[in-house]
Amino acid sequence: LMFRPNKYPAATTTMLFSGNLFARGALLIVAALLTTPVSALTLSDALIQARSSDPQFLSAQANYAATSERYKQAFGALLPQLSIAANTTSNQRNYETLNSTVAATDDQYNSSSAQLSLNQHIWHSASRIARTQADAALSQAGYQLALAEQDLLVRLAQAWFDTMVARNTFVFSDWQ
C-alpha cells in the first residue's frame, strides 16, 4: 500500500470532529460495559438503558406528559360543572313566660337542605379554542417524542456499530 498525503487536511479535521458525538456515544456504551458486571449487553438492553437515561428522550417524554395534562384540562373546561351542597341545622327553642300560669314549652326540630347544581355552557368559544390549541399541541408533542425516539435509535445504533468496529479492529490486531 502506498501512503498518499491528504490534499484537504482541514476537511479531514472537520470530519473527525463532527463524528465526536458518535465517539462519545461509543465511549458511553463502552463505559457502561466496563462498569456493569461481566455480562453481554444486548442491543435491546442498551436500548432500555438509553431510553431511561438519555436526557433528550426524557425531556421529550416529560414534554408529552405535560402537554397531555394541558389537553385534559382544556377538555375538562367543556364538560358540565356539577356542584353539590348540603346543610343541616338542629334547632331547640325553650319558651318560658313570667306568668306562671302558662306552661313552659320546648320545641326541637331539624331543618335540612340540599342543593344540586349542573351547569353546561351551550357555546363558550374560548373553551373550544383552548381545546383545539391543546389538541394541536398534543399532536406536536407526540411528533417530537417520536422524533426524539428515532434520534435516540440512530445515535444508539451508530454507537453500537462503532463499538463493534472497534472491538473487531482490536481482535483483528491481536490476531495479526
N, C-alpha and C positions, 0 to 999 in steps of 0.2 A: 504494500500500500504506500502511496505517495502522500506526503503531507503537503497540503496546499494552504497557503495563508488566506485568511478570510478577507475579502475585498471590502466588506462592510462591518467593521468591528462594532460600531455604535448600534447597528440594528441587532446584532447578536446580543449585546449587553441588554438592550431593551427587552428582547425576548426572554432572557434569563430572569430579569426582574419581574416581568409580567406573570411568569409562572410561579412567582413567590407564594401566591395564595395556595396554589396546589401543593407546593412543597410544605407549607405549614400544615395543610390537611394531612399529608402523608406523615409528617412528623407527629401529629396528634394521634393518628392511628398506631404508629409505632410506639409512642409513649403509652398509649392505652394498653398495648400488648405487653409492654415491659412492666407496667405497674399492676397488672392483674395476675392472679395465679396462673401457672403454666396450663393453658388450655387453648385449643384452637378457637379463634374468633371467626365466626362465620359472617358472611355478608349481612344476613338478616339480624344477627346480634349487633353488628356495627350500626345498622340502620335504627334499631331500637335505641341504642345508646345515643346516636346522633339526634334522634327526634326528642329525646328527653334532655339534651344538654346544649343544643345549638341555639344561640341567642336570637338569631334572625327568625328561625322557625317558631320558637317560643313566643317571640314578640307578635308574630302574625296570628298565632293561636289566641293570645290574650286580646288582641285587637278584634278578632272574630267574636270571641265571647262577650266583650263589652258591647260590640255593635248588635249582637243578638239580644242582649238585655235592653238596649235602647229601642229595638224593634218591638219587643214585648211591651214596653212602657207606652210606645206610640199606639200600639194596637189596643191596649187597655183603656186608652182615652176614648175609644169608640164604643166600648161596652157600656151597658146600663150601669148606673150607680145605684146601689141598694144600701139603705141605711135603716137600722132598727133602733128604737129607743123604748125603754120600759121604765115604769115608775110605780112604786107602791108607797103608800103613806098610811101609817096607823094613827087614828085619831081617838082621843079619850077626853070626854068633857064631864066635868063634875059641877052640877048646879046646886048651890046652897043659897038660901034666902035668909034674910034677917028675921023674917016672920017664921016662927017655928011651927006654924000650922001647916005649912006646905012641906011635904017630904022632900029630902034631897034626892036628886036623880043623877044617875051616871049613864052616860052614853059612850059606847065604844063601837067603832066601825073602821073598816079599812077602805081606802079609796085607791084604786089601781088604774093605771092607764098604759096603753101600749100603742106604738106608732110604727108603721112600716112605710117607708118611702122608696119609690122606684122612679128614677129619673133617666130619661133617654133623650139625647139630642136627636132631633129629626134631621137637621142639617147643621153641621158645625165644620165649616170649611178648613179652619186651622188644624183640627184634629186629622182630617182626611189628608191634608197636605203633609203634615208631620209623618203620617203613616207611609205615604208614598215616598217621602225622602228617606225614611228609615228602611224601607224595603230596598231602595236603590243602594243605600249604604251597606246593607247586609249582603247584597249581591256582590258589591265591590270587595268587601272584606273576604267573602268566600273565594273570589278570584285571586286576591292577594295571598290567601292561605294556600291555595293550590299552587301558585307561582313559587311561594317560599318552599313548599314541599318538593317541587320539581327542582328548584335550585339546590336544595339540600341533597337530593338524589344525585344530581350531576357532580356536585363537589365531593360527595362520598365515593361515587364510582371512580372519579378521577384520582382521588387519594388512594383508593383501594388498588387501582391498576398501577399507580406509581409505586406503591409498596410492593406489589407483586413483581414489577420490573426490577426494583432494587434488590429484592430477595433473589430473583433469578440471576441477576448480574453477579451478586455475591456468591451464589452457588457455582456459577459458571467460572468465576475467577478462582475459586478454591479448587475446582476440578482441574483447571489447567495447571 
